[in-house]
């Protein structure tokens, strides 16, 4: 069956998009593995299927390249832009259903501001040494993220993320469930740099929305705990994002991941 697809990217995180209102394909982990393969398929950091929902404007089904499922921040921002282009939503604001519940989002030209759920700080039993690490936290922002703060930006730029990240991801603590590993360096107040090893992709990606959000929350929690409205600028390899939130009564509220999401190309593939 010939199936229409689109390719979207958000700060270098790229996704294959299928409008299942029209295509009516039977998706599966095996299909995701096939389409995300950069040699034998289309190639991407994930497969996103848009379907009808009784609870929201649409349902976003997300698969990692290995066929596993999770919430994806940049993928969600791309899905909102795609839904608008497909006229699944007519307005610039929307509610959609993902793996971790309902999210809202707003489109502002080429950017999408995505509401994120409250972060969950998790107990950490990881004791393996990490080169040049100053602080380590474990936070779930829809997906679990280990935040490794490094001594400076130069070390972040030179680090072999695939090597160090995979060692942590496949360590005794994380081997079974997996974890995303984010290496973070502080540039100046309210600006950080991040590189991410993503589980499911099992490689370094150019950007990771849930990782960007987790790194911003972790930075604020550890180094700059200001009350009220906050904004952290985050520099990923694929581009810049910002995370805004309120910190009140020792809780993080009104969290938004903000950044670009755009169409790359469009085609057909036989499934």
C-alpha positions in Angstrom: 0.0 0.0 0.0 1.4 3.4 -1.0 1.4 5.7 2.0 1.9 9.4 2.2 4.3 10.7 4.8 5.9 14.0 5.8 9.3 14.7 7.5 9.5 17.3 10.2 12.3 18.5 12.4 12.6 20.5 15.6 16.1 21.8 16.3 17.5 18.8 14.5 15.3 16.1 16.1 13.6 14.7 12.9 10.4 12.7 12.7 8.4 10.8 10.1 4.8 11.9 10.2 1.7 10.1 9.0 -1.8 11.4 9.0 -3.8 8.3 10.0 -7.1 10.1 9.5 -6.4 9.5 5.8 -4.0 6.6 5.6 -5.6 4.1 8.1 -2.4 2.1 8.4 -1.9 -0.5 11.1 1.1 0.8 12.9 3.4 -1.3 15.1 6.9 -1.3 16.6 8.1 -3.2 13.5 6.8 -0.5 11.2 8.6 2.2 13.3 11.8 0.2 13.1 11.5 0.0 9.3 10.6 3.6 8.6 13.1 5.1 11.0 16.1 3.1 9.6 18.4 5.7 7.9 19.7 3.1 5.5 16.7 0.9 4.6 13.8 3.2 5.4 13.1 6.9 5.4 15.3 7.6 8.4 14.4 9.6 11.6 14.6 9.9 15.4 11.0 8.7 15.6 7.7 7.8 14.0 4.6 9.9 14.8 1.1 8.8 13.9 -1.8 11.3 14.2 -5.2 9.7 15.0 -8.7 10.7 16.2 -9.3 11.2 19.9 -12.5 11.5 21.9 -10.7 13.3 24.7 -8.8 15.9 22.7 -8.3 17.5 19.2 -6.1 14.6 18.2 -4.1 11.6 19.5 -0.3 11.5 18.9 1.2 8.0 18.8 5.0 8.1 19.1 7.5 5.3 18.4 11.3 5.5 19.0 13.4 4.0 16.2 13.8 0.7 18.2 10.0 0.4 18.3 9.6 1.4 22.0 7.1 4.1 23.0 7.4 7.2 25.2 6.5 10.9 25.4 8.6 13.1 23.1 8.8 16.9 23.5 10.2 17.9 20.2 8.1 15.3 18.4 5.0 16.8 20.1 5.9 20.3 18.9 6.3 18.9 15.4 3.1 17.0 15.6 1.2 20.2 16.5 2.6 22.0 13.6 1.8 19.0 11.3 -1.8 18.8 12.6 -2.3 22.5 11.8 -0.9 22.1 8.3 -3.1 19.1 7.8 -6.1 21.1 9.0 -6.8 18.6 11.8 -6.8 21.7 14.0 -7.9 25.1 12.6 -6.8 27.3 15.5 -3.3 28.2 16.7 -4.1 26.5 20.1 -4.8 22.9 20.7 -5.2 20.0 23.2 -3.8 16.6 22.2 -3.4 13.2 23.8 0.0 11.6 24.2 1.4 8.7 26.2 1.6 10.7 29.4 -1.9 12.4 29.1 -3.3 15.6 27.7 -1.0 18.4 26.6 -1.8 21.9 25.3 0.2 23.9 22.8 0.2 27.1 21.0 1.6 27.9 17.5 3.4 31.2 17.0 4.5 31.3 13.3 7.3 28.8 12.9 7.5 28.1 16.7 5.4 25.9 18.9 5.1 26.4 22.7 4.3 23.1 24.3 2.9 22.7 27.8 4.9 20.0 29.7 3.7 18.0 32.7 5.3 18.7 36.1 8.7 17.1 36.5 9.2 14.2 38.9 12.5 14.1 40.8 13.5 10.4 41.1 15.8 8.7 43.7 19.3 8.0 42.2 21.2 4.8 43.0 23.8 5.3 40.2 27.3 5.4 41.7 29.5 4.8 38.7 32.1 7.6 38.2 31.4 10.0 35.3 34.3 12.0 34.0 34.2 15.7 34.9 30.8 15.5 36.6 30.0 18.1 39.3 26.3 17.2 39.9 24.0 14.4 38.8 20.2 14.3 39.0 17.5 12.0 37.8 14.3 13.6 36.6 11.2 12.4 34.6 9.7 14.9 32.3 7.6 12.4 30.4 10.7 10.3 29.9 13.4 9.6 32.4 16.5 11.8 32.2 19.9 11.6 33.9 21.3 15.1 34.1 25.1 15.2 34.3 26.5 18.7 34.9 30.1 19.1 33.7 32.8 21.5 34.9 32.8 23.6 31.7 31.7 24.0 28.1 35.0 22.9 26.6 34.7 19.5 28.2 31.1 19.2 27.0 32.2 20.0 23.4 35.0 17.4 23.5 33.2 14.6 25.2 32.5 11.4 23.4 28.7 11.4 24.1 28.0 8.1 22.4 30.7 6.3 24.4 30.1 7.8 27.8 26.3 8.0 27.3 25.9 4.4 26.3 28.0 3.2 29.3 25.6 5.0 31.6 22.5 3.9 29.7 23.6 0.2 29.8 24.9 0.3 33.4 23.5 -2.0 36.0 21.1 0.8 37.3 19.6 1.6 33.9 20.1 -1.4 31.6 16.6 -2.8 32.0 14.3 0.3 31.7 16.8 2.6 29.9 17.5 6.2 30.6 18.3 9.3 28.5 21.6 10.8 29.5 22.1 14.5 29.2 25.4 16.3 29.6 25.1 19.9 30.6 27.4 22.9 30.9 26.5 26.3 32.2 27.3 29.3 30.0 26.0 32.2 32.1 22.9 33.0 34.1 19.8 31.4 32.6 21.7 29.9 29.7 23.0 26.3 29.4 24.4 23.9 26.7 23.3 20.3 26.4 24.2 17.2 24.5 22.0 14.1 24.8 22.3 10.3 24.4 18.7 9.1 23.8 17.4 5.7 24.7 15.3 4.2 21.9 17.5 5.9 19.4 20.6 4.5 21.2 22.8 7.3 19.9 23.4 11.0 20.4 20.7 13.2 18.8 20.9 16.8 17.8 18.2 17.8 20.3 15.8 16.2 22.8 12.8 18.2 24.1 12.2 16.3 27.3 15.9 16.4 27.9 16.0 20.2 27.4 13.2 20.6 29.8 14.8 18.3 32.4 18.1 20.1 32.1 16.5 23.6 32.5 14.6 22.4 35.6 17.8 20.7 37.0 19.8 23.9 36.4 17.3 26.0 38.2 17.0 23.5 41.1 20.7 23.2 41.6 22.2 26.6 40.8 19.6 29.4 40.4 16.5 28.7 42.5 14.5 32.0 41.9 10.9 32.2 42.9 8.2 33.2 40.4 8.4 33.3 36.7 11.6 31.8 35.2 13.1 31.3 31.7 16.2 29.2 30.8 17.7 29.3 27.4 19.0 26.0 26.3 21.5 25.4 23.4 21.3 22.0 21.8 23.5 21.0 18.9 20.6 21.4 16.5 19.5 24.8 17.7 18.2 26.9 20.6 15.1 26.3 22.7 13.8 27.9 25.8 12.0 26.5 28.8 9.7 28.8 30.8 8.0 27.9 34.2 6.8 29.2 37.5 8.5 28.1 40.7 6.2 28.5 43.7 5.7 26.7 47.0 8.7 24.5 46.1 6.9 23.2 43.0 7.4 23.7 39.2 4.3 24.9 37.4 3.2 26.1 34.0 6.2 24.6 32.2 6.5 25.3 28.5 9.0 24.0 25.9 9.4 26.6 23.2 11.1 26.4 19.9 10.9 25.9 16.1 9.2 23.0 14.3 9.2 22.8 10.5 8.4 20.6 7.5 11.5 19.2 5.8 10.0 17.1 2.9 7.0 15.1 1.8 6.8 11.8 -0.1 5.2 8.3 -0.5 6.4 4.9 0.6 5.1 1.4 0.0 4.2 -0.4 3.2 
